[in-house]
Amino acid sequence: MPIRKSSAEWQGNLKEGKGKMSLGSGSFVGAYSFESRFQESQGTNPEELIGAAHAGCFSMALAHSLDQKGYIPKRIYTEATVKLDKTEEGFIITTITLNTQGEIEAVDLDMFKKIAEEAKNSCPVSRVLAGAEIRLEAELV
């Protein structure tokens, strides 16, 4: 399986600094700052990118799960809402809500919800956000 890479660069201190995040494929480069992360300002932030990754992964997992059960998805749209809260231990992502809509022939709402729940639990991004080993390699340059 391929290994994917992304990168981020930050310049300056937390409140006045600025940075950019890039996808390894080159398909996205976005500026981010203290304001774009903790206030309402132009630019992106890590939580927004986590939400996009989760929505994308879940939508694909749901399409696959539906197909495996004989339901052909015409369209699946998912929006991920990522909530960042300040706690006594610091900032933490407390919840991610996946709101999904599907256009699928011959499936009723109860079955769709059941298959969507299974897809949520099997999606690789859902699994990693449930608690992954995070490895670190650090060096000074």
N, C-alpha and C positions, 0 to 999 in steps of 0.2 A: 504494500500500500504506500502511496506517496506520503511524504512528510511535508507539511505546510509551514511556512514561516511568515511572520509579520514583524514589524519593528516599530519602535517609538523613540523619539529623541526629545529631551527636555532641556531647555536653556534657562538658567536663572533660578531664583527662589520660587517658593510655592505660589505666593499671591501675585507676584509681578512677572513671573516667567511665562514662557510660552513653549509650545511643542508641536510636533507633528507625528501622526501615526500613519503607517503605510502597510498595505497588504503586499505580501511577497510577489503576487502576480502582477503588481503594478496597476491594478484596476481601481485602486482607491488610495488617495493621500489626503488626509484631513488635518487641519489645524485644530489644536485644543489648548485650553487655558484654564486657569482657576475659575474664571467666570463661566466658561462653557460647561464646566463640570458641576459647579456648586451653585450657580445662579442661572438665569435665563439670558444667554448670550450666544452670539454666532460662534460656530465651530462645533466640533464633535466632542465625544468623551468616551472613556472605556465602557461605561454602562450601556451607551447607545449601540456600540459595536457588539457587545455581548448579546444585547437584545436582537440585533439583526442576525447574528449567528444562530441564536436559539430559534428564532422564527423560521429561518431558512431550513435548518436541520429538521425541526419538527414537521414542517410542511412536506418535506421529502419523505420522512418516516411515515406520515399519515397516508400519503399517496401510495406508498408501497404496501402498507397494512391493508388499505382498502382493496387494492388490486389483488392481494393474496387471498382475500375473502370473496373475490368475484365481483366487486363493485368498481366500476371504472370512473375514476375522478376526472371531471372536466376541468375543474379549477379549485384550488385551495388557496385561501388568503389567510395569513396569520400576522397578527400584530403582537409584539412582546412588549410589555410594560415592565421596566426594571426599576425597582424602588431602592434607592440608596438612603440609608438612615444613619444618623450620628448616635452612637451608643456610648456607654461608659467605657467600652474597650476601644473606641474609635469608630470610623466609618465602616459600614458593612452593607452588602446587598441583602436585604431582608426578604424580599419577595420578587418573583418574576411571574407575571400573569400572562398566559398565552390566550389570546382571543382569536378564535379561528372560525372561518366560514368556508363551507364546502358546497360546490355544485357537483352532486353525484346522483346519477339516476338509480332508481329502485332501492334506495336505502332509507329507512325511517330514522327519525331523530334519535331514538334510544340506541339503535345499533351504531349510528354515527358517533354518538357520545362514548359508547363503549370502545369502539375502535380508536377513537381519538385519545382516550385515556391510556390505552395500551401503547399507542405511538409515543405519547408523552413520556412514558416510563422506559421505552426502548431507544429513544433518540440519543445518539452519542453525546450531544451537547447537554441534554438533561442529565445524563449519567455523570458527566464530568462536573457539572455544577452541583451535584449532590455530594461531592467530596472526592476530589482527586488528589493523588500524590503530586505535589508540586516540587519539582527539582530545580536547583539553582546552581549555576556556574558563574562565578564572579572573578573579574580581573581588573586591575588598574592599568590605564594607558597613559 
